[in-house]
Amino acid sequence: MHEHAMSNRIAIRTRSEALASHILPVSGTMIGVGVTLIGLVKLAEAKYGPSHVDEYAAIAAVTFLLSALTSYLSIRCSNQIKLSVRIEQCADLIFLCGLVGITLVATLFAYEVI
């Protein structure tokens, strides 16, 4: 029975590490998306006037940075299973907040609300 419990923990941890290992590179990519959006907005502001889109995109980029950092920490702490899982859950939640944020920024920008 002890071996079965240990194999379950290994299976759960392996699956969990897979999530953190996906969050990390995608968060990095999304930081790049945010920076690109900021650059495009700066170019558009020269023609259309100032907006706050660049500031909101920067907040989304910082959110993705926090997600990347927490997923990295989760991977680094993988020998401490409970801590690693808890950090990974934070990374997942932060990542989802970043996705919602960048989508709201894009939607509001498209409709010229911000």
Secondary structure, 3 states (H helix, E strand, C coil): CHHHHHHHHHHHHHHHHHHHHHHHHHHHHHHHHHHHHHHHHHHHHHHHCCCCHHHHHHHHHHHHHHHHHHHHHHHHCCCCHHHHHHHHHHHHHHHHHHHHHHHHHHHHHHCCCC
